[in-house]
Amino acid sequence: MTRWTTGNTVTTESEPSDSAPRPHGFSRRGLIASAAAAGGTGVVGAVAGFGIGRSRVTDRAEAAPSRDLSGANGPLTEPFYGPHQSGVETPPQAHAHFLALTLKTGIKAAEVVRWLRLLTADAAALTQGSGPLADSEPELAHDPARLTVTFGFGRGLVKLAGRKSVPTWLGPLEKFSIDDLDPDLCTGDLLLQICGDDPLTLAHARRMLWKDSRNFAEVAWQRGGFRRSYGSKEEGRTQRNLFGQLDGTANPGPESEDFARIIWGRGTGRTDAVYSARGEPPDNLGEHLPDWMRGGTTLVLRDIAMNLDTWDKADRPAREFATGRTLDSGAPLSGTHEFDVPDFGAVDKRGLTKISAASHVARARDGLGPEAQIHRRTFNYETGAGQGAGLLFASFQADIERQFLPIQRRLAEVDLLNEWTTPIGSTVWAIPPGIKEGEYIGQSLFES
């Protein structure tokens, strides 16, 4: 069954006004009861200390902006060839399209290799601003705007190279109590993650890659997503999701030793490495990966529906209590700035805990070791007014069992944000390593 959704909705943010009426619905009192029931020891005190009637109004005097009239971003390219695939460590672009494909019945390994060769050649051309050989509209490729194409392999495709090549983790995740999964959103043999800053360029690339694929595969599902448009915010700012939350504050920094270990599974050997406050992650997280994946990583892709209507009914203190962070700056409730380290033992002047033990930030972080970290590359989606909205949660990590699952199990057990979110799609992908010019994506699998 083919799923087609797009994410081309403009969203705006506004600061709360002291005179604005407080919406009815979820409030601190309701969350107090649910947190105490769900969180157990330590949660009641955290809830009782929750401030009443807090609002944060920030007056920002900004210089008048000027438009970029030069089209500076259009010619920009991201490398296609290299030790790792682009689209993982790459600074996230404004638009994304995730296209999952299922092999047609009877397709053999030799045909998959031919398909991968074709996709590799065309993706390499498109990302560098050139139309593929069979492109009847090559002008649409001339402004790549940081286009990337990242390949993910599912179990069915890897199996064609031999059953011994299939890692045990490459398959459906365990069932979580919070899941309400649509089977049609939980399948696929090949994933194409197509990202770029220009939606026209992205749409053209998707069409070209689909033309390469239709003799070999059928569409399993697809979903488009978005972030802030290029130029709306300066580069490096943490994105906001449709709940207005800053999303991705705890990500490891690109090109850091943390990133090398947490995502690519092995350190760089540098002696001047600086690690995050989480501590030094192990240098062996990628040891379990098969040889053909050296230089690659794993991807867990979760489609998370977000109930914006009920979120609107929660007052601002309740929202911040559920997340454990302020909405305006993203600072932990124990701190002042976005990147302040959450202090889960911090108490207010009454001796009550500032961050609830049932909050999202506490459940995702408190008590977990430095290995339990991921790189989240998320994109929002909305299918139309009054229709579905959510988050494409792309989690990259070297070891799903040691990194992703400990976090996910805790969140499924207790997380106040579960009141407004429901996972509806879930897939696991092997991200093969990058390649040199003249090679094709997956060559290490099929020619090892």
C-alpha positions as CSV (number, residue, x, y, z in Angstrom):
1,M,0.0,0.0,0.0
2,T,1.5,3.4,-1.0
3,R,1.4,6.2,1.6
4,W,1.9,9.7,0.3
5,T,2.1,12.7,2.7
6,T,3.9,16.0,2.5
7,G,5.2,18.5,4.9
8,N,4.9,22.0,3.3
9,T,3.2,23.9,6.0
10,V,4.4,27.2,7.3
11,T,4.4,27.4,11.1
12,T,4.8,30.5,13.3
13,E,5.7,31.0,16.9
14,S,4.5,33.6,19.3
15,E,5.4,34.4,22.8
16,P,2.7,34.1,25.4
17,S,1.0,37.2,26.7
18,D,0.2,37.8,30.4
19,S,-3.3,38.8,29.4
20,A,-3.9,35.8,27.1
21,P,-6.6,33.5,28.4
22,R,-5.3,30.2,29.7
23,P,-6.6,27.3,27.7
24,H,-8.7,24.6,29.5
25,G,-7.6,21.0,29.5
26,F,-4.3,19.6,30.6
27,S,-2.8,21.5,33.5
28,R,-0.2,21.1,36.2
29,R,-2.8,19.5,38.5
30,G,-3.6,16.8,36.0
31,L,0.1,16.1,35.4
32,I,0.8,16.0,39.1
33,A,-1.6,13.1,39.4
34,S,-0.3,11.2,36.4
35,A,3.4,11.8,37.3
36,A,2.9,10.6,40.8
37,A,1.1,7.5,39.7
38,A,3.6,6.7,36.9
39,G,6.9,7.8,38.2
40,G,7.0,6.3,41.7
41,T,9.5,7.4,44.3
42,G,10.9,10.9,43.9
43,V,8.2,12.1,41.5
44,V,5.7,13.5,44.0
45,G,8.2,15.9,45.5
46,A,9.2,17.1,42.0
47,V,5.6,17.8,41.2
48,A,4.8,19.5,44.4
49,G,7.6,22.0,43.8
50,F,6.3,23.0,40.4
51,G,5.8,26.8,40.1
52,I,2.4,28.2,39.7
53,G,1.4,30.5,36.9
54,R,4.8,30.9,35.4
55,S,5.1,32.6,32.0
56,R,8.1,33.7,30.1
57,V,7.7,36.8,27.9
58,T,10.8,37.7,26.1
59,D,11.1,41.2,24.5
60,R,13.5,40.9,21.7
61,A,14.7,44.0,19.9
62,E,16.1,42.8,16.6
63,A,17.7,44.7,13.8
64,A,15.6,44.9,10.7
65,P,16.4,41.8,8.6
66,S,17.5,42.1,4.9
67,R,16.7,39.6,2.2
68,D,19.3,37.4,0.5
69,L,18.8,38.5,-3.1
70,S,21.9,36.6,-4.4
71,G,20.7,33.0,-4.2
72,A,23.7,32.2,-2.2
73,N,22.5,28.8,-1.1
74,G,21.6,27.3,-4.4
75,P,25.1,26.4,-5.6
76,L,26.1,24.8,-2.3
77,T,26.9,21.1,-2.4
78,E,27.6,18.4,0.1
79,P,30.1,15.7,-0.8
80,F,28.7,12.4,-2.1
81,Y,31.9,10.4,-1.9
82,G,33.8,9.8,1.3
83,P,34.3,7.3,4.2
84,H,30.8,7.9,5.4
85,Q,27.6,8.7,3.6
86,S,26.4,12.2,3.7
87,G,23.1,13.0,5.4
88,V,24.1,11.7,8.8
89,E,26.8,14.0,10.2
90,T,25.7,16.7,7.6
91,P,24.1,19.8,9.2
92,P,20.4,19.1,8.7
93,Q,18.7,20.7,5.7
94,A,15.3,22.4,5.6
95,H,13.5,19.7,3.8
96,A,13.5,15.9,3.8
97,H,11.7,13.0,2.0
98,F,11.9,9.5,3.3
99,L,11.1,7.0,0.5
100,A,10.9,3.3,1.5
101,L,10.9,0.7,-1.3
102,T,10.0,-3.0,-1.4
103,L,11.7,-5.3,-3.8
104,K,9.5,-6.8,-6.5
105,T,8.9,-10.5,-6.3
106,G,11.7,-12.5,-7.9
107,I,14.4,-9.8,-7.9
108,K,17.9,-11.4,-7.5
109,A,21.1,-10.2,-6.1
110,A,22.6,-9.4,-9.6
111,E,19.6,-7.2,-10.3
112,V,19.9,-5.4,-7.0
113,V,23.5,-4.6,-7.8
114,R,22.5,-3.2,-11.1
115,W,19.9,-1.1,-9.4
116,L,22.3,0.2,-6.8
117,R,24.9,1.1,-9.4
118,L,22.2,3.1,-11.2
119,L,21.0,4.8,-8.1
120,T,24.6,5.6,-7.0
121,A,25.5,7.2,-10.3
122,D,22.4,9.4,-10.4
123,A,22.5,10.4,-6.7
124,A,26.1,11.4,-7.2
125,A,25.2,13.6,-10.2
126,L,22.2,15.2,-8.5
127,T,23.9,16.1,-5.3
128,Q,26.6,17.9,-7.2
129,G,24.2,19.9,-9.4
130,S,24.2,17.8,-12.5
131,G,21.2,16.1,-14.2
132,P,21.6,12.3,-14.6
133,L,22.0,10.9,-18.2
134,A,18.3,10.2,-18.6
135,D,17.2,13.5,-17.1
136,S,14.8,15.3,-19.4
137,E,14.8,18.4,-17.1
138,P,18.4,18.8,-16.1
139,E,17.9,22.5,-15.3
140,L,16.0,21.4,-12.2
141,A,19.2,19.9,-10.8
142,H,21.5,22.9,-11.3
143,D,20.8,24.4,-7.9
144,P,21.6,21.5,-5.5
145,A,21.1,23.6,-2.3
146,R,23.0,21.0,-0.2
147,L,21.1,18.0,-1.5
148,T,22.0,14.7,0.0
149,V,20.9,11.1,-0.7
150,T,21.4,8.6,2.1
151,F,20.9,4.9,1.5
152,G,19.5,2.5,4.2
153,F,19.3,-1.3,3.7
154,G,16.5,-3.4,5.1
155,R,16.7,-7.1,6.0
156,G,15.2,-8.3,2.7
157,L,17.8,-6.5,0.6
158,V,20.8,-7.6,2.8
159,K,19.5,-11.2,2.8
160,L,20.1,-11.4,-1.0
161,A,23.9,-11.1,-0.3
162,G,23.7,-14.2,1.9
163,R,22.0,-14.9,5.2
164,K,25.4,-14.6,7.1
165,S,25.5,-11.0,6.0
166,V,22.3,-10.1,8.0
167,P,22.9,-8.8,11.5
168,T,20.5,-10.0,14.2
169,W,19.4,-6.4,15.0
170,L,18.2,-5.7,11.5
171,G,14.5,-6.2,11.8
172,P,11.5,-4.9,13.8
173,L,12.0,-3.5,17.2
174,E,10.5,-5.0,20.2
175,K,6.9,-4.0,20.9
176,F,6.4,-1.0,23.2
177,S,3.3,-0.3,25.2
178,I,3.0,3.2,23.7
179,D,3.1,2.0,20.1
180,D,0.1,2.0,17.8
181,L,1.9,0.9,14.7
182,D,0.5,0.9,11.2
183,P,2.0,-2.2,9.5
184,D,2.2,-0.3,6.2
185,L,4.6,2.2,7.8
186,C,6.8,-0.6,9.2
187,T,8.2,-2.2,6.1
188,G,10.7,-1.7,3.3
189,D,13.9,-3.2,1.8
190,L,15.6,0.1,0.7
191,L,15.3,3.5,2.2
192,L,16.3,6.7,0.4
193,Q,16.6,9.7,2.8
194,I,16.6,12.7,0.4
195,C,17.4,16.0,2.1
196,G,18.0,19.5,0.8
197,D,17.4,23.2,1.4
198,D,15.3,23.6,-1.8
199,P,12.0,21.7,-2.2
200,L,12.0,21.9,-6.0
201,T,15.4,20.4,-6.2
202,L,14.4,17.7,-3.7
203,A,11.3,16.9,-5.6
204,H,13.2,16.5,-8.9
205,A,15.8,14.2,-7.2
206,R,13.1,12.1,-5.8
207,R,11.5,11.7,-9.2
208,M,14.8,10.8,-10.9
209,L,15.6,8.2,-8.2
210,W,12.1,6.7,-8.4
211,K,12.4,6.4,-12.2
212,D,15.6,4.4,-11.5
213,S,13.7,2.2,-9.1
214,R,10.3,1.4,-10.6
215,N,11.6,-1.7,-12.5
216,F,13.1,-3.2,-9.4
217,A,10.8,-2.1,-6.5
218,E,7.5,-0.7,-5.4
219,V,6.8,2.1,-2.9
220,A,6.3,0.8,0.6
221,W,5.6,4.2,2.1
222,Q,6.9,7.7,1.9
223,R,6.8,10.8,4.1
224,G,8.0,14.4,3.6
225,G,9.2,16.6,6.4
226,F,10.5,20.1,7.1
227,R,12.5,22.3,9.4
228,R,13.0,26.0,9.4
229,S,13.6,27.3,5.9
230,Y,17.2,28.2,4.9
231,G,17.9,31.7,6.2
232,S,15.2,31.8,8.8
233,K,17.7,31.2,11.6
234,E,21.4,31.3,11.7
235,E,23.2,27.9,11.1
236,G,23.7,25.7,14.1
237,R,20.5,26.6,16.0
238,T,18.5,23.8,17.4
239,Q,15.3,23.2,15.5
240,R,11.8,23.4,17.0
241,N,9.2,20.7,16.6
242,L,5.5,21.4,16.2
243,F,5.0,21.5,20.0
244,G,7.4,24.5,20.0
245,Q,10.1,22.6,21.8
246,L,13.8,22.8,20.9
247,D,14.5,19.4,19.5
248,G,18.1,18.0,19.5
249,T,19.8,19.9,22.2
250,A,21.7,16.8,23.4
251,N,23.1,15.8,20.0
252,P,26.8,15.1,19.8
253,G,28.7,17.8,17.9
254,P,29.6,17.1,14.3
255,E,33.2,16.1,13.7
256,S,33.7,15.6,17.4
257,E,35.2,12.5,19.1
258,D,31.7,12.0,20.7
259,F,30.1,11.8,17.3
260,A,32.8,9.4,15.9
261,R,32.2,7.0,18.8
262,I,28.5,7.3,19.3
263,I,27.5,7.2,15.6
264,W,30.4,5.7,13.6
265,G,31.2,3.3,16.4
266,R,34.9,3.9,16.8
267,G,37.2,6.8,17.9
268,T,39.5,8.8,15.9
269,G,42.5,8.3,18.1
270,R,43.0,11.9,18.8
271,T,44.5,12.7,22.2
272,D,42.9,16.2,22.7
273,A,39.3,14.9,22.6
274,V,36.8,16.8,24.7
275,Y,33.6,14.9,25.7
276,S,30.2,16.1,26.7
277,A,29.0,16.3,30.3
278,R,27.7,12.8,29.8
279,G,31.2,11.4,30.0
280,E,33.5,9.5,27.7
281,P,31.5,7.1,25.5
282,P,33.0,3.6,24.8
283,D,35.3,3.2,21.9
284,N,33.9,-0.1,20.9
285,L,30.2,0.6,20.1
286,G,30.7,-0.4,16.5
287,E,32.5,-3.7,17.2
288,H,29.4,-5.8,16.6
289,L,28.8,-4.4,13.1
290,P,29.6,-6.8,10.2
291,D,32.6,-6.1,8.2
292,W,30.6,-4.8,5.3
293,M,29.2,-2.0,7.5
294,R,32.6,-0.6,8.7
295,G,32.3,3.1,8.2
296,G,28.5,2.9,8.4
297,T,26.0,3.0,11.2
298,T,22.4,2.1,12.1
299,L,19.2,4.0,11.8
300,V,16.0,3.6,13.8
301,L,13.3,5.7,12.0
302,R,10.1,6.3,14.1
303,D,7.0,8.1,12.8
304,I,5.6,9.8,15.8
305,A,2.1,11.3,15.6
306,M,1.7,14.4,17.7
307,N,-1.7,15.5,19.1
308,L,-1.6,19.2,18.6
309,D,-5.2,19.7,19.6
310,T,-4.8,18.3,23.1
311,W,-1.3,19.9,23.4
312,D,-3.0,23.3,22.8
313,K,-5.2,22.6,25.9
314,A,-2.2,22.2,28.2
315,D,-1.1,25.4,29.9
316,R,2.5,26.5,29.5
317,P,3.7,25.4,33.0
318,A,2.2,21.9,32.3
319,R,4.1,21.7,29.0
320,E,7.4,22.7,30.6
321,F,6.8,20.4,33.5
322,A,6.3,17.5,31.1
323,T,9.4,18.2,29.1
324,G,11.7,19.3,32.0
325,R,12.8,22.3,29.9
326,T,11.5,25.8,29.3
327,L,9.8,26.3,25.9
328,D,11.4,29.7,25.1
329,S,15.1,28.9,25.6
330,G,15.1,25.2,26.0
331,A,17.0,25.5,29.2
332,P,16.5,22.7,31.8
333,L,14.2,23.8,34.6
334,S,17.3,23.6,36.8
335,G,19.2,26.0,34.6
336,T,19.2,29.2,32.6
337,H,20.5,28.4,29.1
338,E,19.7,25.7,26.5
339,F,23.0,23.8,26.9
340,D,23.1,23.9,30.7
341,V,23.5,20.4,32.1
342,P,20.3,19.3,33.7
343,D,20.7,18.9,37.5
344,F,18.2,16.3,38.4
345,G,18.9,16.7,42.1
346,A,18.4,20.5,42.1
347,V,15.7,21.7,44.5
348,D,14.0,25.1,44.8
349,K,13.9,27.3,47.9
350,R,11.3,25.0,49.4
351,G,13.5,22.0,49.0
352,L,11.5,20.5,46.2
353,T,12.9,18.9,43.0
354,K,12.9,21.3,40.0
355,I,12.9,18.6,37.3
356,S,10.2,15.9,37.6
357,A,11.6,12.4,37.5
358,A,8.8,11.6,35.0
359,S,9.7,14.4,32.6
360,H,11.0,13.7,29.2
361,V,14.5,15.0,29.8
362,A,14.8,13.0,33.0
363,R,13.6,9.7,31.5
364,A,15.8,10.1,28.4
365,R,18.9,10.9,30.4
366,D,19.1,10.6,34.2
367,G,20.8,7.5,35.4
368,L,22.0,6.3,31.9
369,G,25.6,5.8,31.1
370,P,27.7,7.7,28.5
371,E,27.1,5.0,25.9
372,A,23.3,5.6,25.9
373,Q,23.4,8.5,23.5
374,I,22.1,8.9,19.9
375,H,22.1,11.5,17.1
376,R,18.6,12.5,16.4
377,R,18.0,14.1,13.0
378,T,14.3,15.0,13.1
379,F,11.9,16.6,10.7
380,N,8.3,17.8,11.3
381,Y,5.4,16.9,9.1
382,E,1.8,18.1,8.8
383,T,-0.7,16.7,6.3
384,G,-3.1,19.6,6.3
385,A,-5.4,21.7,8.4
386,G,-7.2,19.5,10.9
387,Q,-5.3,16.4,9.8
388,G,-2.3,14.5,11.0
389,A,0.9,16.1,12.3
390,G,4.0,14.6,13.8
391,L,7.7,14.1,13.8
392,L,10.0,11.9,11.7
393,F,12.4,10.8,14.4
394,A,15.6,9.5,12.7
395,S,17.9,8.1,15.3
396,F,21.4,7.3,14.3
397,Q,23.7,5.2,16.6
398,A,26.3,2.6,16.3
399,D,24.6,0.0,18.5
400,I,20.8,-0.2,18.8
401,E,20.9,-2.5,21.7
402,R,23.3,-0.5,23.8
403,Q,22.3,3.0,22.8
404,F,18.7,3.3,21.5
405,L,16.8,0.7,23.3
406,P,17.8,1.6,26.9
407,I,16.5,5.1,26.2
408,Q,13.3,3.9,24.4
409,R,12.4,1.4,27.1
410,R,12.6,4.1,29.8
411,L,10.5,6.5,27.7
412,A,7.9,3.8,27.0
413,E,7.7,2.9,30.7
414,V,7.2,6.5,31.9
415,D,7.3,9.8,30.1
416,L,4.8,12.6,30.6
417,L,5.1,13.5,26.9
418,N,3.5,10.2,26.0
419,E,0.2,11.9,26.8
420,W,0.5,13.8,23.4
421,T,2.6,11.5,21.2
422,T,2.0,8.1,19.6
423,P,4.5,6.1,17.5
424,I,2.7,5.0,14.4
425,G,5.6,3.8,12.2
426,S,8.9,2.1,13.0
427,T,11.7,0.7,10.8
428,V,15.3,-0.3,11.3
429,W,18.0,0.2,8.7
430,A,21.6,-0.6,8.1
431,I,23.4,2.5,6.8
432,P,26.3,1.2,4.7
433,P,29.6,3.1,4.6
434,G,30.5,5.8,2.1
435,I,32.3,5.0,-1.1
436,K,35.0,6.2,-3.4
437,E,34.4,7.4,-6.9
438,G,33.8,4.5,-9.2
439,E,32.3,2.3,-6.5
440,Y,28.6,1.9,-5.7
441,I,26.7,2.1,-2.4
442,G,26.5,-1.5,-1.0
443,Q,29.6,-2.7,-2.9
444,S,31.1,-3.8,0.5
445,L,28.0,-6.0,1.0
446,F,27.7,-7.6,-2.4
447,E,31.4,-8.0,-3.3
448,S,33.0,-8.8,0.0
